[in-house]
């Protein structure tokens, strides 16, 4: 997928990784980027950036966005939430919140925009997941589960959309220096570095993108012995 001249839509584009992805897409030559967020007031004004008010958990908002952004060829599902809590403590409300934003939202956006991207000759779809979709960190039980479910659905989307000339990419970042990860006591990668790796990965046709040193090293270890990584994360 060549980003040069493409039209992209990025969710959660007002801060963190989403904001950095918008900048990386523009740097790679995207012709237009719809920067979608619930609050678009913080989106930097640029002739190639179109602020798009969108709550990804509201199907009506998604339907309206698909009618506005009819020229999209790249969809990057970045918006998400994270709630703390182990499997015995996490509340039903937290589980609902995490699955609404992290699983149902990217699925509904894929359903809405796959016909748009296909009509425009094909393109790409990327879902921002997390390295803990592979091996769970118990204190993030609801977040892990929602992202793991989204990983499974991403694989199904990859199979379903291949005939429509839409490449599907799963992104597995480790800790990134954003507001969401502020409470995680680990070394973090900058959003700009992660965004660049995502855009480069899409252009290179990588189905699974590990955009930072921590996620790349964890995946290498997981591929060799996933039970060892599970035990490490559980501790």
C-alpha positions as a LaTeX table, in Angstrom:
\begin{tabular}{lrrr}
\hline
Residue & $x$ (\AA) & $y$ (\AA) & $z$ (\AA) \\
\hline
Unk1 & 0.00 & 0.00 & 0.00 \\
Unk2 & 1.48 & 3.32 & $-1.09$ \\
Unk3 & 0.51 & 6.16 & 1.26 \\
Unk4 & 1.48 & 8.77 & $-1.36$ \\
Unk5 & $-1.75$ & 10.43 & $-2.49$ \\
Unk6 & $-3.96$ & 8.27 & $-0.28$ \\
Unk7 & $-6.94$ & 9.47 & 1.76 \\
Unk8 & $-6.85$ & 8.25 & 5.35 \\
Unk9 & $-9.15$ & 8.29 & 8.34 \\
Unk10 & $-7.59$ & 8.02 & 11.80 \\
Unk11 & $-9.70$ & 7.59 & 14.92 \\
Unk12 & $-8.61$ & 9.03 & 18.25 \\
Unk13 & $-6.62$ & 11.58 & 16.27 \\
Unk14 & $-6.65$ & 14.44 & 18.78 \\
Unk15 & $-3.78$ & 13.18 & 20.96 \\
Unk16 & $-1.16$ & 10.51 & 21.58 \\
Unk17 & $-0.55$ & 7.87 & 18.93 \\
Unk18 & $-3.47$ & 9.03 & 16.79 \\
Unk19 & $-2.17$ & 12.56 & 16.53 \\
Unk20 & 1.28 & 11.22 & 15.67 \\
Unk21 & $-0.17$ & 8.91 & 13.00 \\
Unk22 & $-1.81$ & 11.89 & 11.29 \\
Unk23 & 1.57 & 13.63 & 11.14 \\
Unk24 & 3.31 & 10.48 & 9.88 \\
Unk25 & 0.73 & 9.99 & 7.14 \\
Unk26 & 1.18 & 13.57 & 5.95 \\
Unk27 & 4.95 & 13.16 & 6.00 \\
Unk28 & 4.55 & 10.03 & 3.86 \\
Unk29 & 2.58 & 12.00 & 1.27 \\
Unk30 & $-1.07$ & 11.33 & 2.13 \\
Unk31 & $-3.31$ & 13.62 & 0.13 \\
Unk32 & $-5.91$ & 14.03 & 2.87 \\
Unk33 & $-6.41$ & 12.82 & 6.42 \\
Unk34 & $-9.71$ & 12.80 & 8.26 \\
Unk35 & $-8.71$ & 13.31 & 11.90 \\
Unk36 & $-11.56$ & 11.79 & 13.88 \\
Unk37 & $-12.22$ & 12.26 & 17.59 \\
Unk38 & $-15.01$ & 12.94 & 20.05 \\
Unk39 & $-13.41$ & 16.35 & 20.68 \\
Unk40 & $-11.88$ & 17.90 & 17.58 \\
Unk41 & $-10.98$ & 21.23 & 19.22 \\
Unk42 & $-7.37$ & 20.14 & 19.79 \\
Unk43 & $-6.73$ & 18.95 & 16.24 \\
Unk44 & $-4.11$ & 21.11 & 14.55 \\
Unk45 & $-5.40$ & 22.93 & 11.51 \\
Unk46 & $-3.76$ & 21.94 & 8.24 \\
Unk47 & $-5.06$ & 22.21 & 4.67 \\
Unk48 & $-4.82$ & 18.43 & 4.29 \\
Unk49 & $-6.39$ & 17.59 & 7.66 \\
Unk50 & $-10.18$ & 17.41 & 7.99 \\
Unk51 & $-11.39$ & 17.32 & 11.61 \\
Unk52 & $-14.23$ & 14.80 & 11.93 \\
Unk53 & $-16.31$ & 14.60 & 15.08 \\
Unk54 & $-16.77$ & 10.90 & 15.85 \\
Unk55 & $-17.57$ & 8.86 & 18.92 \\
Unk56 & $-16.50$ & 5.38 & 17.80 \\
Unk57 & $-18.86$ & 3.73 & 20.29 \\
Unk58 & $-21.93$ & 5.27 & 18.61 \\
Unk59 & $-23.09$ & 3.44 & 15.46 \\
Unk60 & $-24.94$ & 6.55 & 14.24 \\
Unk61 & $-21.68$ & 8.54 & 14.35 \\
Unk62 & $-19.90$ & 5.82 & 12.35 \\
Unk63 & $-22.67$ & 5.74 & 9.76 \\
Unk64 & $-22.50$ & 9.53 & 9.41 \\
Unk65 & $-18.70$ & 9.46 & 9.09 \\
Unk66 & $-18.88$ & 6.92 & 6.26 \\
Unk67 & $-21.25$ & 9.21 & 4.37 \\
Unk68 & $-18.92$ & 12.20 & 4.82 \\
Unk69 & $-15.59$ & 10.49 & 4.14 \\
Unk70 & $-16.52$ & 8.78 & 0.88 \\
Unk71 & $-12.98$ & 9.05 & $-0.55$ \\
Unk72 & $-11.15$ & 7.08 & 2.17 \\
Unk73 & $-8.61$ & 4.45 & 1.09 \\
Unk74 & $-6.85$ & 3.92 & 4.46 \\
Unk75 & $-8.64$ & 3.36 & 7.78 \\
Unk76 & $-6.59$ & 3.33 & 10.98 \\
Unk77 & $-8.59$ & 2.28 & 14.04 \\
Unk78 & $-6.54$ & 3.85 & 16.82 \\
Unk79 & $-9.14$ & 5.02 & 19.35 \\
Unk80 & $-9.36$ & 2.90 & 22.48 \\
Unk81 & $-9.68$ & 2.83 & 26.25 \\
Unk82 & $-7.87$ & 1.10 & 29.11 \\
Unk83 & $-9.28$ & 0.26 & 32.53 \\
Unk84 & $-7.29$ & $-1.27$ & 35.35 \\
Unk85 & $-8.54$ & $-4.31$ & 37.21 \\
Unk86 & $-7.83$ & $-8.00$ & 37.56 \\
Unk87 & $-10.30$ & $-10.65$ & 36.39 \\
Unk88 & $-11.97$ & $-10.91$ & 39.80 \\
Unk89 & $-12.19$ & $-7.15$ & 40.36 \\
Unk90 & $-12.97$ & $-5.61$ & 36.97 \\
Unk91 & $-16.57$ & $-4.46$ & 36.85 \\
Unk92 & $-19.15$ & $-5.25$ & 34.22 \\
Unk93 & $-19.26$ & $-1.53$ & 33.37 \\
Unk94 & $-15.50$ & $-1.51$ & 32.75 \\
Unk95 & $-15.75$ & $-4.62$ & 30.61 \\
Unk96 & $-18.56$ & $-3.05$ & 28.59 \\
Unk97 & $-16.51$ & 0.15 & 28.14 \\
Unk98 & $-13.40$ & $-1.70$ & 26.98 \\
Unk99 & $-15.24$ & $-3.98$ & 24.57 \\
Unk100 & $-17.30$ & $-1.09$ & 23.18 \\
Unk101 & $-14.22$ & 0.96 & 22.28 \\
Unk102 & $-11.62$ & $-1.73$ & 21.64 \\
Unk103 & $-13.62$ & $-4.47$ & 19.92 \\
Unk104 & $-17.03$ & $-3.36$ & 18.64 \\
Unk105 & $-15.87$ & 0.08 & 17.47 \\
Unk106 & $-13.11$ & $-1.12$ & 15.09 \\
Unk107 & $-15.39$ & $-3.89$ & 13.84 \\
Unk108 & $-18.23$ & $-1.46$ & 13.12 \\
Unk109 & $-15.84$ & 0.97 & 11.45 \\
Unk110 & $-14.50$ & $-1.85$ & 9.28 \\
Unk111 & $-18.04$ & $-2.78$ & 8.29 \\
Unk112 & $-18.87$ & 0.83 & 7.42 \\
Unk113 & $-15.68$ & 1.66 & 5.52 \\
Unk114 & $-14.85$ & $-1.59$ & 3.73 \\
Unk115 & $-17.39$ & $-0.76$ & 0.99 \\
Unk116 & $-15.98$ & 2.77 & 0.77 \\
Unk117 & $-12.38$ & 1.58 & 0.41 \\
Unk118 & $-13.39$ & $-1.11$ & $-2.08$ \\
Unk119 & $-15.30$ & 1.44 & $-4.18$ \\
Unk120 & $-12.17$ & 3.60 & $-4.25$ \\
Unk121 & $-10.08$ & 0.79 & $-5.72$ \\
Unk122 & $-8.82$ & $-0.84$ & $-2.54$ \\
Unk123 & $-6.45$ & 0.23 & 0.20 \\
Unk124 & $-5.64$ & $-0.67$ & 3.78 \\
Unk125 & $-7.15$ & $-1.10$ & 7.23 \\
Unk126 & $-5.06$ & $-1.13$ & 10.42 \\
Unk127 & $-6.24$ & $-1.98$ & 13.92 \\
Unk128 & $-4.23$ & $-0.73$ & 16.90 \\
Unk129 & $-4.07$ & $-3.65$ & 19.31 \\
Unk130 & $-1.45$ & $-4.19$ & 22.05 \\
Unk131 & 1.29 & $-6.64$ & 22.89 \\
Unk132 & $-0.81$ & $-7.83$ & 25.83 \\
Unk133 & $-3.31$ & $-9.19$ & 23.31 \\
Unk134 & $-0.77$ & $-12.01$ & 22.95 \\
Unk135 & 0.02 & $-12.59$ & 26.62 \\
Unk136 & $-2.22$ & $-11.12$ & 29.29 \\
Unk137 & $-1.13$ & $-8.84$ & 32.09 \\
Unk138 & $-3.58$ & $-9.82$ & 34.87 \\
Unk139 & $-4.01$ & $-6.27$ & 36.19 \\
Unk140 & $-5.43$ & $-5.26$ & 32.80 \\
Unk141 & $-7.88$ & $-8.13$ & 32.45 \\
Unk142 & $-10.66$ & $-6.29$ & 30.63 \\
Unk143 & $-8.29$ & $-4.41$ & 28.35 \\
Unk144 & $-6.35$ & $-7.57$ & 27.49 \\
Unk145 & $-9.53$ & $-9.48$ & 26.69 \\
Unk146 & $-11.02$ & $-6.75$ & 24.48 \\
Unk147 & $-7.81$ & $-6.39$ & 22.49 \\
Unk148 & $-7.35$ & $-10.15$ & 22.18 \\
Unk149 & $-10.88$ & $-10.38$ & 20.78 \\
Unk150 & $-10.06$ & $-7.58$ & 18.36 \\
Unk151 & $-6.92$ & $-9.44$ & 17.26 \\
Unk152 & $-9.03$ & $-12.50$ & 16.46 \\
Unk153 & $-11.51$ & $-10.35$ & 14.54 \\
Unk154 & $-8.65$ & $-8.63$ & 12.70 \\
Unk155 & $-7.55$ & $-12.01$ & 11.37 \\
Unk156 & $-11.09$ & $-12.72$ & 10.20 \\
Unk157 & $-11.25$ & $-9.32$ & 8.51 \\
Unk158 & $-7.95$ & $-10.04$ & 6.76 \\
Unk159 & $-9.44$ & $-13.14$ & 5.18 \\
Unk160 & $-12.75$ & $-11.46$ & 4.36 \\
Unk161 & $-11.25$ & $-8.33$ & 2.78 \\
Unk162 & $-8.36$ & $-9.81$ & 0.79 \\
Unk163 & $-10.55$ & $-10.34$ & $-2.28$ \\
Unk164 & $-11.63$ & $-6.70$ & $-2.07$ \\
Unk165 & $-8.02$ & $-5.47$ & $-2.42$ \\
Unk166 & $-7.94$ & $-4.24$ & 1.18 \\
Unk167 & $-4.87$ & $-5.20$ & 3.20 \\
Unk168 & $-5.49$ & $-5.65$ & 6.93 \\
Unk169 & $-2.79$ & $-4.86$ & 9.48 \\
Unk170 & $-2.63$ & $-5.67$ & 13.19 \\
Unk171 & $-0.47$ & $-3.32$ & 15.28 \\
Unk172 & 0.91 & $-4.56$ & 18.61 \\
Unk173 & 2.56 & $-1.70$ & 20.49 \\
Unk174 & 4.15 & $-2.05$ & 23.89 \\
Unk175 & 4.06 & 0.87 & 26.36 \\
Unk176 & 3.90 & 4.20 & 24.54 \\
Unk177 & 4.42 & 7.59 & 26.16 \\
Unk178 & 0.76 & 8.67 & 26.13 \\
Unk179 & $-1.85$ & 9.66 & 28.69 \\
Unk180 & $-3.34$ & 6.16 & 28.49 \\
Unk181 & $-0.08$ & 4.50 & 29.57 \\
Unk182 & 0.78 & 7.06 & 32.24 \\
Unk183 & 0.15 & 4.57 & 35.05 \\
Unk184 & 2.32 & 1.81 & 33.59 \\
Unk185 & 5.76 & 1.86 & 35.28 \\
Unk186 & 7.82 & 0.82 & 32.24 \\
Unk187 & 10.08 & 2.45 & 29.69 \\
Unk188 & 7.92 & 3.91 & 26.93 \\
Unk189 & 8.42 & 4.62 & 23.23 \\
Unk190 & 7.49 & 8.02 & 21.80 \\
Unk191 & 4.22 & 8.26 & 19.84 \\
Unk192 & 6.13 & 9.69 & 16.86 \\
Unk193 & 8.40 & 6.64 & 16.62 \\
Unk194 & 5.45 & 4.27 & 16.92 \\
Unk195 & 3.45 & 6.17 & 14.30 \\
Unk196 & 6.35 & 6.11 & 11.85 \\
Unk197 & 6.72 & 2.35 & 12.29 \\
Unk198 & 2.99 & 1.89 & 11.70 \\
Unk199 & 2.95 & 3.91 & 8.49 \\
Unk200 & 6.13 & 2.22 & 7.24 \\
Unk201 & 4.68 & $-1.17$ & 8.10 \\
Unk202 & 1.50 & $-0.49$ & 6.15 \\
Unk203 & 3.51 & 0.64 & 3.16 \\
Unk204 & 5.73 & $-2.45$ & 3.38 \\
Unk205 & 2.70 & $-4.73$ & 3.51 \\
Unk206 & 3.44 & $-6.15$ & 6.97 \\
Unk207 & 0.36 & $-7.93$ & 8.25 \\
Unk208 & 1.53 & $-7.78$ & 11.87 \\
Unk209 & 3.41 & $-4.67$ & 12.99 \\
Unk210 & 5.47 & $-4.51$ & 16.19 \\
Unk211 & 6.29 & $-0.79$ & 16.26 \\
Unk212 & 8.68 & $-0.49$ & 19.21 \\
Unk213 & 11.65 & $-2.37$ & 20.68 \\
Unk214 & 9.69 & $-3.85$ & 23.58 \\
Unk215 & 6.88 & $-5.27$ & 21.45 \\
Unk216 & 9.35 & $-6.65$ & 18.89 \\
Unk217 & 11.38 & $-8.43$ & 21.57 \\
Unk218 & 8.28 & $-9.79$ & 23.32 \\
Unk219 & 6.93 & $-11.14$ & 20.04 \\
Unk220 & 10.22 & $-12.86$ & 19.28 \\
Unk221 & 10.15 & $-14.50$ & 22.72 \\
Unk222 & 6.44 & $-15.33$ & 22.41 \\
Unk223 & 6.97 & $-17.00$ & 19.04 \\
Unk224 & 9.65 & $-19.23$ & 20.58 \\
Unk225 & 7.88 & $-20.04$ & 23.89 \\
Unk226 & 4.52 & $-18.39$ & 24.49 \\
Unk227 & 4.09 & $-20.10$ & 27.87 \\
Unk228 & 7.28 & $-18.49$ & 29.14 \\
Unk229 & 6.01 & $-15.05$ & 28.16 \\
Unk230 & 2.65 & $-15.78$ & 29.78 \\
Unk231 & 4.41 & $-16.70$ & 33.01 \\
Unk232 & 6.62 & $-13.59$ & 32.82 \\
Unk233 & 3.64 & $-11.26$ & 32.33 \\
Unk234 & 1.65 & $-13.01$ & 35.06 \\
Unk235 & 4.46 & $-12.26$ & 37.52 \\
\hline
\end{tabular}
